[in-house]
Amino acid sequence: MSESNLRAFPSNFLFGAATAAFQIEGAAQEDGRRDSIWDVFCRVSGAVINGDNGDVACDHYHLYRDDVALMKRMGLQTYRFSTSWSRVRPDGGALNAQGVDFYKRLADELLDAGILPWLTLYHWDLPQALQDDGGWTNRTTADLFTEYALDLHDALGDRVNVWTTLNEPWCSSFLSYTAGLHAPGHHSAVEGMLASHHLLLAHGQTVRELRARDVSLNLGLTLNLTVADAVDETDVADLDAARRIDGQFNRWFLDPIFRGEYPADILEDFRAADAAATAALETAIHPGDLAVISTPIDTLGVNYYHGELVGGHAPDVPPAAGDAPTDRAGHSPFPSADGIHWYERGLARTPMNWEVQPEGLTRLLIRVSEEYAVDAGTALYVTENGAAYDDDLVREDGELRVHDSERADFVRVHLGAILDAIEAGVDVRGYFYWSLLDNFEWAWGYEKRFGIVRVDYETQERTVKDSGREYSRIIGARALDLLPATVAS
């Protein structure tokens, strides 16, 4: 194909893939690791589809060398992984040398393969012993997190330059402590609010301490963000529903990080919905907290899967739900939820009923850049983007092939959406597909597969899917075809 038919990526653009410790490592009771809140939540009846757990998962703890070799063959430039607090400081206590050594070996393997280690300190696996003391509703947890982070920097600071504090604090606060859909599975508005503040406080404290140690580090965090559209832009109730979703999902985290304040309109929404919970939150915000939370960051990771079409009136036909169909009831994750309704917009949906909306990613990146990142001098990376589709397994010339054309298309159109944002002037420096491997997908268990590499959970055999081959082809070309490409062989 001629160069005129290609859209090139910037020379500094990084192509990677992402995973998380609990979802792939396994070895749940090996080498000193102790229970996290997700180990315990998996044992709750009806909390996870099929009663699945992370005891073995993808056995990455033992197979990491093979997995890194696979990444190298695929051409990945960077690998976003998380460290397990329950492995590094079991029960939140003393440092576990065996747990630390695993991450040293992983980082060394990546560096030897020419792959940039992109470390995330917290991807939801809080030690259960800390949850027994209140978890993220307890301010002390923020201090213990900072100690854990500094311990890891002592061990890995000579190997790892990119440090991400938190992954998706909206999920580890409101989805976990208010909706009850993720561990620890509580249904409390006040707990969700407190958890969100203490998570952000842990982030800010850790950035300050790491920056004081080494000014050359690339420091930041990752947020899951959305585009909230009103079903009728002329309807006051619809516009207000979109404002509240945007505020509770996006601005509740972006504003304190970049502006040193929680959004005043959302605080008032919370107060109207639950005055006692909001008062408890305001008491928990100590003088100086927001200055700590707004410590400057180098990088903001944007996780994007789909947008939201909402209104203030109940639709005639509500869209299919996108939550895992578990047997355990959940609540709304939004403290101010009354009068917000979701609408169908006729877009293609994945088997998890998630809409496929790549143009939303373009709009999101432009908005976050213009309203937050540019003035702060913060670079943007798309640190998660992916979809669960059904794989078609076939034997061709004795070789297992996994056909997944929908996922390959998903990768292409979202990379195209990123190029649209870059061409609009946004400083987007990388893309991480979620996920490198099929894995434990939280409340979905092993029911759905996100990977560009298929995992046979019985044998632990890895097979690069057609989507992985297509992603490798794009990485090799450092460009996207203007027309849909044939999946690379």
ABEGO torsion letter per residue (X at the ends): XBAAABBBBBAABBBBBBBBAAAAAEGAABGGBBBBAAAAAAABBGABBGGBBAAAEAGAAAAAAAAAAAAAAAGBABBBBBBBAAAABBGGBBBBAAAAAAAAAAAAAAAAAGBBBBBBABBGBBBAAAAAAGEAABAAAAAAAAAAAAAAAAAAAAABABBBABBGAAAABAAAAAAGABOAGBBBAAAAAAAAAAAAAAAAAAAAAAAAABAABBBBBBBBBBBBBBABAABAAAAAAAAAAAAAAAAAAAAAAAAGBBBAAAAAAAAAABAAAAAAAAAABBBGAAAAAABBBABBBBBBABBBBBBABBBABBBBBABBBBABBBBBABABABGBBBBBAGBBBBAAGBBBBAAAAAAAAAAAAAAAAAAAGBBBBBABBBBBBBBBBBBBGGBBBBBBAAAAAAAAAAAAAAAAAAAAGBBBABBBBOBABBBBBEAAEAABBABABBBBAAAGBBBBBAAAAAAAAAAAAGBBBABBBBBBX
